[in-house]
Amino acid sequence: MAVRIRLKRVGRRHRPFYRVAAVDGRRSRDSKVIEELGFYDPCNKDPVQQVSLKRDRIDYWLSVGAQATDTVRSLLKRQEVGSPSDS
């Protein structure tokens, strides 16, 4: 099973809100997840409250071979989490 760390959209129309989740790579964007790893709120103006991540769990998933999507990789780089460049 190829695990991907990706965003899952849960916000309403015109008000996006995303959960960062570990998901089977063959599933669709908003399908069942293996584990929730945090959230991303692009509409929040405060950069501290915009992203919240479970750093230890993200490091674990990256260490066992999970691949982060491009968007999640940029979030991880901005938050200085794990080693997202190890693809």
Steps between C-alpha positions, in 0.01 A plus 500: 500500500648836394428752774476867407490799733247731340236764567137405556250782444236537768407870478184647360462663161726808455653435844761226459632308798726198462613212717847357447455123490679175426294327228529196278627644171228326298212670682331825400573838660223501763481127571578302815837579656750289692592779744434873539830691531389860541313776321556792262273804494602724207237766586636567847706821496712405803791286371537330840142370491501424127679164530505244779691174455575192708874508437588165657236312298601670174863405567386142560304478174787651302742254661292198395483616139192720467521756220378856558314678220654820363268725700559311824873496432499881477302523827749270672791701368341824621440347846847333501359152563673173408708466187245544221774529235579126543282378214 
